């Protein structure tokens, strides 16, 4: 009796620890949202599509080299129609889904681990820099994570064997349809849901239910095929995106050291993004994932397939150059890796040697301390491309729009902050600045300029920045500058004719 009471007390304590972790994760995300950093280039280009299009047009391929699912775009359109085009409003939907993702991560971990061990992957999920960042960025990556976890939880909680066939069909048709139009990688998770139910039916010899599952899968596949060919294919096969993501596709059969190196770094980066970049974390988490994969597939095959199948499919898709494994694009895979890490951690804690369990907890705590970005992002406001700080600098320099040249990487930001933002009048003097393209002739600009001019640059590689400066300063004198990359990540230069 006393053992049972002690167990109940321990479970209550562990439950409240999990609640504290989720609350801390939510508060961290809220603080970062309220910091209200400037939109980066991709967010500005999403905002331009939202601003320029109606709801129906957002279901067509996007402009400005962007791609995002219609439901995500409709959510942003709805919020901006109601509350305006500010940064925080554009980021509200990802922020709300990040709260849902934290809760769903806890619920799914409960299905795979015990309370004594789920705190570890839950903390990693809550404090990871990449998770906090994309919880407060106007991109579809955090909604992808939420939908991934939601689909997995629905699968675990919906029994194909006991549920009436028409209820099962209607439920998963509606849920699957919404997921396909709300999240591009949802198709990978739906495939794993199909495998999960298919294996369950075969194991229980429920062959009639297999026909229902095949019919449901065809309904999903038909929708995805339409979505892919009508919307997604023109976007993902553009020369720009293929070139940008070429270093994030896997090689099927690497035949050189460089190709092996690329494959290794892509996969290692996903693991490191989920659990930490230190060698201890990489080794520890690799061992946990390997142990979890083996035991899950052997003892709980269906549940193992539900988590492992999408990871396998996404690797195949990357090898076919159909899905980039850039960590933010593949963000939905990170909770899957953390679930395996949590399951493996639970296995390791079942070893009866107290010294071994103590060692596992110590290693876990070290990994958390090394991976914890929550404190850093609260203590020092997170910044990416602080474009308006550059504009404020130019206002003090009394630069007019006619004197200002906007680098190609800064074009979307100028358009957003001078034409769409609620405070656009504050920057109205720069509305008519010269908008440059990627092939701008800086030698011609410097040669033909009269008097003072200014150049503002974001989203640029160091070599390109150095080249532009050398060309400009061959003809013009540098009067003032703001180029503290670590502080503002915006580069501003004021020149005068020699």
C-alpha positions as CSV (number, residue, x, y, z in Angstrom):
1,X,0.0,0.0,0.0
2,X,2.8,2.4,1.0
3,X,4.6,1.6,-2.3
4,X,1.5,2.5,-4.2
5,X,1.1,5.8,-2.3
6,X,4.8,6.7,-2.9
7,X,4.4,5.9,-6.6
8,X,1.3,8.2,-6.8
9,X,3.2,11.0,-5.1
10,X,6.2,10.5,-7.5
11,X,3.9,10.5,-10.5
12,X,2.2,13.8,-9.3
13,X,5.6,15.4,-8.8
14,X,6.7,14.3,-12.3
15,X,3.5,15.5,-13.8
16,X,4.0,19.0,-12.3
17,X,7.6,19.0,-13.5
18,X,6.3,18.4,-17.0
19,X,3.7,21.2,-16.6
20,X,6.5,23.6,-15.4
21,X,8.6,22.7,-18.5
22,X,5.7,23.4,-20.9
23,X,4.8,26.6,-19.0
24,X,8.5,27.8,-19.2
25,X,8.5,26.9,-22.9
26,X,5.4,29.0,-23.6
27,X,6.6,31.9,-21.5
28,X,9.9,31.9,-23.4
29,X,8.1,31.9,-26.8
30,X,5.8,34.7,-25.6
31,X,8.8,36.8,-24.5
32,X,10.6,36.3,-27.8
33,X,7.4,37.2,-29.7
34,X,7.0,40.4,-27.7
35,X,10.6,41.4,-28.5
36,X,9.1,42.1,-31.9
37,X,12.2,41.7,-34.0
38,X,12.1,42.8,-37.6
39,X,10.8,40.5,-40.3
40,X,13.6,38.7,-42.3
41,X,13.6,38.5,-46.1
42,X,11.4,35.4,-46.4
43,X,8.8,36.7,-43.9
44,X,8.7,40.0,-45.8
45,X,8.0,38.1,-49.0
46,X,5.3,36.1,-47.3
47,X,3.8,39.3,-46.1
48,X,3.8,40.7,-49.6
49,X,1.8,37.7,-50.9
50,X,-0.6,38.1,-48.0
51,X,-1.0,41.8,-48.6
52,X,-1.4,41.6,-52.4
53,X,-3.7,38.6,-52.7
54,X,-7.2,37.5,-51.6
55,X,-8.0,34.2,-50.0
56,X,-8.6,32.4,-53.3
57,X,-5.4,33.6,-54.9
58,X,-3.4,32.4,-51.9
59,X,-4.2,28.8,-53.0
60,X,-2.1,29.4,-56.2
61,X,1.7,29.3,-56.5
62,X,3.2,32.2,-54.6
63,X,5.4,35.1,-55.9
64,X,8.8,36.2,-54.7
65,X,10.3,32.6,-54.5
66,X,8.0,31.6,-51.6
67,X,6.1,28.4,-50.9
68,X,3.6,27.7,-48.1
69,X,0.5,25.6,-47.7
70,X,-2.9,27.4,-48.3
71,X,-4.3,26.9,-44.7
72,X,-1.2,28.5,-43.3
73,X,-1.6,31.5,-45.7
74,X,-5.3,31.7,-45.0
75,X,-4.7,31.9,-41.2
76,X,-2.2,34.7,-41.7
77,X,-4.6,36.5,-44.1
78,X,-7.4,36.2,-41.5
79,X,-5.3,37.5,-38.6
80,X,-3.9,40.4,-40.7
81,X,-7.4,41.3,-41.9
82,X,-8.6,41.5,-38.3
83,X,-5.5,43.0,-36.6
84,X,-3.3,44.6,-39.2
85,X,0.0,43.8,-40.9
86,X,2.4,44.1,-37.9
87,X,5.2,41.6,-37.3
88,X,3.5,40.1,-34.2
89,X,0.2,39.6,-36.1
90,X,2.0,37.9,-38.9
91,X,3.7,35.6,-36.4
92,X,0.6,34.9,-34.3
93,X,-0.5,31.7,-36.0
94,X,3.0,30.0,-35.7
95,X,3.1,31.2,-32.0
96,X,-0.3,29.6,-31.3
97,X,0.7,26.4,-32.9
98,X,3.9,26.3,-30.9
99,X,1.8,26.3,-27.7
100,X,-0.2,23.4,-29.2
101,X,3.0,21.6,-30.2
102,X,4.3,21.7,-26.6
103,X,1.1,20.2,-25.3
104,X,1.0,17.6,-28.1
105,X,4.7,16.7,-27.5
106,X,3.8,15.9,-23.9
107,X,0.8,13.8,-24.8
108,X,2.7,11.8,-27.5
109,X,5.7,11.3,-25.2
110,X,3.2,9.8,-22.6
111,X,2.4,7.2,-25.2
112,X,6.0,6.2,-25.7
113,X,7.8,6.8,-22.4
114,X,7.1,6.9,-18.7
115,X,6.8,10.1,-16.6
116,X,10.2,9.4,-15.1
117,X,11.9,10.0,-18.4
118,X,9.6,12.1,-20.6
119,X,10.9,15.3,-18.9
120,X,14.2,15.0,-20.8
121,X,13.0,15.1,-24.5
122,X,10.3,17.6,-23.4
123,X,13.0,20.0,-22.1
124,X,15.0,19.6,-25.2
125,X,11.9,20.4,-27.3
126,X,11.1,23.4,-25.1
127,X,14.6,25.1,-25.0
128,X,15.9,24.3,-28.5
129,X,16.9,27.6,-30.3
130,X,15.3,26.4,-33.6
131,X,12.0,25.6,-31.9
132,X,11.8,28.9,-30.1
133,X,12.8,30.9,-33.3
134,X,10.3,29.3,-35.6
135,X,7.6,29.6,-32.9
136,X,7.9,33.3,-33.5
137,X,8.5,33.6,-37.2
138,X,6.0,34.0,-40.0
139,X,6.8,30.7,-41.7
140,X,5.0,27.4,-41.8
141,X,7.6,25.3,-40.0
142,X,6.1,25.4,-36.5
143,X,2.6,24.6,-37.8
144,X,4.3,21.6,-39.5
145,X,5.5,20.4,-36.1
146,X,2.1,20.8,-34.5
147,X,0.3,19.0,-37.2
148,X,2.9,16.2,-37.2
149,X,2.4,15.6,-33.4
150,X,-1.4,15.9,-33.7
151,X,-1.6,13.3,-36.5
152,X,0.5,10.9,-34.5
153,X,-1.6,11.4,-31.3
154,X,-4.8,10.9,-33.3
155,X,-3.4,7.6,-34.7
156,X,-2.5,6.3,-31.3
157,X,-5.9,7.2,-29.9
158,X,-8.1,6.0,-32.8
159,X,-8.4,2.2,-33.0
160,X,-9.3,1.0,-36.5
161,X,-10.4,-2.4,-35.0
162,X,-13.0,-1.1,-32.6
163,X,-14.3,2.1,-34.3
164,X,-17.2,1.8,-36.7
165,X,-15.9,1.8,-40.3
166,X,-17.8,4.9,-41.5
167,X,-16.8,6.9,-38.4
168,X,-13.2,5.9,-38.9
169,X,-13.4,6.8,-42.6
170,X,-15.1,10.2,-42.0
171,X,-12.8,11.1,-39.2
172,X,-9.5,10.4,-41.0
173,X,-10.8,11.8,-44.3
174,X,-11.5,15.1,-42.7
175,X,-8.4,15.2,-40.5
176,X,-6.1,14.0,-43.4
177,X,-7.6,16.5,-45.8
178,X,-7.1,19.4,-43.5
179,X,-3.5,18.2,-42.8
180,X,-2.6,18.0,-46.5
181,X,-3.7,21.6,-47.2
182,X,-2.2,22.9,-43.9
183,X,1.2,21.3,-43.9
184,X,3.4,20.1,-46.9
185,X,5.2,17.4,-44.9
186,X,1.9,16.1,-43.5
187,X,1.9,13.6,-46.4
188,X,4.9,11.8,-44.8
189,X,3.0,11.5,-41.5
190,X,-0.2,10.3,-43.2
191,X,1.9,7.6,-44.9
192,X,3.1,6.5,-41.6
193,X,-0.4,6.5,-40.2
194,X,-1.4,4.2,-43.1
195,X,1.5,1.9,-42.3
196,X,0.6,1.9,-38.6
197,X,-3.0,0.9,-39.3
198,X,-2.1,-1.5,-42.1
199,X,0.4,-3.4,-39.8
200,X,-2.3,-3.5,-37.1
201,X,-4.8,-4.9,-39.4
202,X,-2.4,-7.6,-40.8
203,X,-1.3,-8.5,-37.3
204,X,-5.0,-9.0,-36.1
205,X,-6.0,-10.5,-39.5
206,X,-8.6,-7.7,-40.0
207,X,-8.4,-8.0,-43.8
208,X,-11.7,-6.2,-44.5
209,X,-10.3,-3.2,-42.7
210,X,-7.4,-3.1,-45.1
211,X,-9.7,-2.3,-48.0
212,X,-11.1,0.6,-46.0
213,X,-7.6,1.8,-45.3
214,X,-6.6,1.5,-49.0
215,X,-9.7,3.5,-50.0
216,X,-8.8,6.2,-47.4
217,X,-5.2,6.3,-48.6
218,X,-6.4,6.8,-52.2
219,X,-8.5,9.8,-51.1
220,X,-5.5,11.3,-49.4
221,X,-3.2,10.5,-52.3
222,X,-5.6,12.1,-54.8
223,X,-5.7,15.3,-52.9
224,X,-2.0,15.4,-52.5
225,X,-1.4,14.7,-56.2
226,X,-3.7,17.6,-57.1
227,X,-1.9,19.9,-54.5
228,X,1.5,18.8,-55.7
229,X,1.0,19.3,-59.5
230,X,-1.2,22.4,-59.2
231,X,0.7,24.3,-56.5
232,X,3.8,22.7,-55.1
233,X,5.6,21.4,-58.1
234,X,6.0,24.8,-59.9
235,X,7.5,26.1,-56.6
236,X,9.8,23.4,-55.5
237,X,11.2,22.8,-59.0
238,X,12.1,26.5,-59.6
239,X,15.7,27.0,-60.5
240,X,16.1,29.4,-57.6
241,X,14.9,26.9,-54.9
242,X,16.7,24.0,-56.4
243,X,20.0,26.0,-56.4
244,X,19.4,27.3,-52.9
245,X,18.7,23.8,-51.5
246,X,21.2,21.8,-53.5
247,X,23.4,21.4,-50.5
248,X,20.5,20.0,-48.5
249,X,19.7,17.0,-50.7
250,X,21.1,13.6,-49.9
251,X,23.1,11.5,-52.3
252,X,21.6,8.1,-53.0
253,X,25.0,6.4,-53.4
254,X,27.8,8.8,-52.4
255,X,30.9,8.1,-54.5
256,X,33.3,10.8,-53.2
257,X,34.5,12.1,-49.9
258,X,32.6,15.4,-50.4
259,X,29.3,13.6,-51.1
260,X,29.7,11.4,-48.0
261,X,30.6,14.5,-46.0
262,X,27.5,16.3,-47.3
263,X,25.2,13.4,-46.3
264,X,26.8,13.2,-42.9
265,X,26.5,16.9,-42.1
266,X,22.9,17.1,-43.3
267,X,21.8,14.2,-41.0
268,X,24.0,15.3,-38.1
269,X,22.6,18.8,-38.3
270,X,19.1,17.5,-37.8
271,X,20.2,15.5,-34.7
272,X,22.2,18.4,-33.3
273,X,19.3,20.9,-33.9
274,X,17.0,18.6,-31.9
275,X,19.4,17.8,-29.0
276,X,22.5,19.8,-29.0
277,X,25.7,20.5,-30.9
278,X,28.2,19.1,-28.4
279,X,30.0,15.8,-29.0
280,X,28.5,14.3,-25.8
281,X,25.0,15.1,-26.9
282,X,25.5,13.7,-30.4
283,X,27.0,10.4,-29.1
284,X,24.4,10.0,-26.3
285,X,21.5,10.7,-28.5
286,X,22.7,8.5,-31.3
287,X,22.9,5.6,-28.9
288,X,19.4,6.4,-27.5
289,X,17.9,6.5,-31.0
290,X,19.6,3.2,-32.1
291,X,18.4,1.5,-28.9
292,X,14.9,2.9,-29.3
293,X,14.6,2.0,-32.9
294,X,15.6,-1.6,-32.3
295,X,13.4,-2.2,-29.3
296,X,10.4,-0.4,-30.7
297,X,10.4,-2.3,-34.0
298,X,10.9,-5.6,-32.1
299,X,8.5,-5.2,-29.2
300,X,6.0,-2.5,-30.4
301,X,6.3,-2.7,-34.1
302,X,3.2,-0.7,-35.0
303,X,4.1,2.2,-32.7
304,X,7.7,2.1,-34.0
305,X,6.6,2.2,-37.6
306,X,4.5,5.3,-36.8
307,X,7.6,7.3,-35.8
308,X,10.2,5.7,-38.0
309,X,8.3,5.5,-41.3
310,X,8.2,9.3,-42.0
311,X,11.9,9.6,-41.2
312,X,12.7,6.9,-43.8
313,X,10.4,8.4,-46.4
314,X,11.8,11.9,-46.0
315,X,15.3,10.5,-46.5
316,X,14.1,8.9,-49.8
317,X,12.4,12.1,-50.8
318,X,15.6,14.1,-50.2
319,X,17.6,11.6,-52.3
320,X,15.1,12.2,-55.1
321,X,15.6,16.0,-54.7
322,X,11.9,16.4,-53.8
323,X,12.4,17.5,-50.2
324,X,15.2,19.6,-48.7
325,X,16.7,18.6,-45.3
326,X,17.6,22.1,-44.4
327,X,16.9,22.0,-40.7
328,X,14.1,24.5,-40.7
329,X,12.3,22.9,-43.7
330,X,12.7,19.5,-42.0
331,X,11.7,20.9,-38.6
332,X,8.8,18.4,-38.3
333,X,11.3,15.5,-38.1
334,X,12.9,16.9,-34.9
335,X,10.1,15.9,-32.5
336,X,10.2,12.4,-34.1
337,X,13.9,12.2,-33.2
338,X,13.1,13.5,-29.7
339,X,10.4,10.8,-29.2
340,X,13.0,8.2,-30.1
341,X,15.5,9.8,-27.8
342,X,12.9,9.8,-25.0
343,X,12.0,6.1,-25.6
344,X,15.7,5.2,-25.5
345,X,16.3,7.3,-22.4
346,X,13.4,5.4,-20.7
347,X,15.1,2.1,-21.7
348,X,18.4,3.2,-20.2
349,X,16.7,4.2,-16.9
350,X,15.2,0.7,-16.6
351,X,18.6,-0.7,-15.9
352,X,18.6,-1.6,-12.2
353,X,22.1,-0.3,-11.4
354,X,21.7,2.9,-9.4
355,X,25.1,4.2,-10.6
356,X,24.1,3.7,-14.2
357,X,20.8,5.5,-13.8
358,X,22.6,8.4,-12.0
359,X,25.1,8.6,-14.9
360,X,22.3,8.8,-17.4
361,X,20.5,11.6,-15.6
362,X,23.8,13.5,-15.2
363,X,24.5,13.2,-18.9
364,X,21.0,14.3,-19.7
365,X,21.4,17.4,-17.5
366,X,24.7,18.3,-19.1
367,X,23.1,18.0,-22.5
368,X,20.2,20.3,-21.4
369,X,22.6,22.9,-20.0
370,X,24.6,22.9,-23.3
371,X,21.5,23.0,-25.4
372,X,19.4,25.6,-23.4
373,X,18.9,28.7,-25.5
374,X,15.8,29.9,-23.7
375,X,17.7,31.9,-21.1
376,X,20.0,33.4,-23.8
377,X,17.0,34.5,-26.0
378,X,15.2,36.1,-23.1
379,X,18.3,37.8,-21.6
380,X,19.5,39.2,-24.9
381,X,16.7,40.0,-27.4
382,X,16.9,37.7,-30.4
383,X,17.7,39.6,-33.7
384,X,18.0,38.5,-37.3
385,X,17.9,41.3,-39.8
386,X,17.3,44.6,-37.9
387,X,16.3,46.6,-41.0
388,X,14.5,49.4,-39.2
389,X,17.6,50.1,-37.1
390,X,19.4,50.8,-40.3
391,X,16.6,53.1,-41.4
392,X,16.8,55.0,-38.1
393,X,20.5,55.4,-38.6
394,X,19.9,56.9,-42.1
395,X,17.3,59.3,-40.7
396,X,19.9,60.7,-38.3
397,X,22.2,61.1,-41.4
398,X,19.4,63.1,-43.1
399,X,19.4,60.7,-46.1
400,X,16.4,60.9,-48.4
401,X,14.8,58.2,-50.5
402,X,16.4,59.5,-53.6
403,X,19.9,59.2,-52.0
404,X,19.3,55.6,-50.8
405,X,20.1,52.4,-52.7
406,X,18.5,49.2,-51.4
407,X,20.4,45.9,-52.0
408,X,18.5,43.1,-53.5
409,X,18.4,41.2,-50.2
410,X,16.8,44.3,-48.5
411,X,14.1,45.0,-51.2
412,X,11.3,43.0,-49.5
413,X,12.0,44.7,-46.1
414,X,11.8,48.2,-47.6
415,X,8.6,47.3,-49.4
416,X,7.1,45.9,-46.2
417,X,8.1,48.6,-43.8
418,X,7.3,51.6,-46.1
419,X,4.1,50.2,-47.7
420,X,2.4,47.6,-45.5
421,X,3.5,48.0,-41.9
422,X,1.1,49.9,-39.5
423,X,3.9,52.4,-38.8
424,X,4.8,52.9,-42.5
425,X,4.6,56.7,-42.2
426,X,7.6,56.6,-39.9
427,X,9.7,55.4,-42.9
428,X,7.8,57.2,-45.7
429,X,10.8,59.3,-46.6
430,X,12.5,56.1,-47.9
431,X,9.6,54.9,-49.9
432,X,11.1,56.0,-53.2
433,X,14.5,54.6,-52.6
434,X,16.3,52.9,-55.5
435,X,15.5,49.1,-55.4
436,X,18.4,47.1,-56.7
437,X,18.3,43.6,-58.2
438,X,20.9,40.9,-57.8
439,X,22.8,41.9,-60.9
440,X,23.0,45.6,-60.0
441,X,26.1,47.4,-61.4
442,X,27.6,49.0,-58.3
443,X,30.5,50.4,-60.3
444,X,28.0,52.4,-62.4
445,X,26.1,53.5,-59.2
446,X,29.3,54.8,-57.6
447,X,30.6,56.5,-60.8
448,X,27.3,58.3,-61.6
449,X,26.4,59.3,-58.1
450,X,26.3,63.0,-57.2
451,X,26.9,64.1,-53.7
452,X,26.0,61.8,-50.8
453,X,24.4,58.5,-51.2
454,X,23.7,55.6,-48.9
455,X,23.5,51.8,-49.2
456,X,21.6,49.5,-47.0
457,X,22.2,45.7,-47.1
458,X,20.8,42.6,-45.4
459,X,20.7,38.9,-46.2
460,X,24.2,38.8,-47.8
461,X,27.2,36.6,-47.8
462,X,30.5,38.1,-46.4
463,X,32.3,37.7,-49.7
464,X,29.6,39.5,-51.7
465,X,29.5,42.3,-49.1
466,X,33.3,42.8,-49.3
467,X,33.1,42.9,-53.1
468,X,30.3,45.6,-53.1
469,X,32.3,47.7,-50.6
470,X,35.5,47.5,-52.6
471,X,33.7,48.6,-55.8
472,X,31.9,51.5,-54.1
473,X,35.0,52.7,-52.2
474,X,37.1,52.7,-55.3
475,X,35.1,55.7,-56.4
476,X,33.6,57.2,-53.3
477,X,34.6,58.2,-49.8
478,X,33.1,56.3,-46.9
479,X,31.6,58.9,-44.5
480,X,29.8,56.7,-41.9
481,X,28.7,53.2,-41.5
482,X,26.7,50.7,-39.3
483,X,27.9,47.2,-39.8
484,X,28.0,45.4,-36.4
485,X,26.9,42.1,-37.7
486,X,26.5,40.4,-34.3
487,X,24.4,43.2,-33.0
488,X,22.1,44.3,-35.8
489,X,22.8,42.1,-38.9
490,X,22.1,45.0,-41.1
491,X,24.8,46.9,-43.1
492,X,24.5,50.6,-43.8
493,X,27.1,52.7,-45.6
494,X,27.0,56.5,-46.3
495,X,29.3,57.6,-49.2
496,X,30.3,60.9,-50.8
497,X,31.8,61.6,-54.1
498,X,35.6,62.0,-53.9
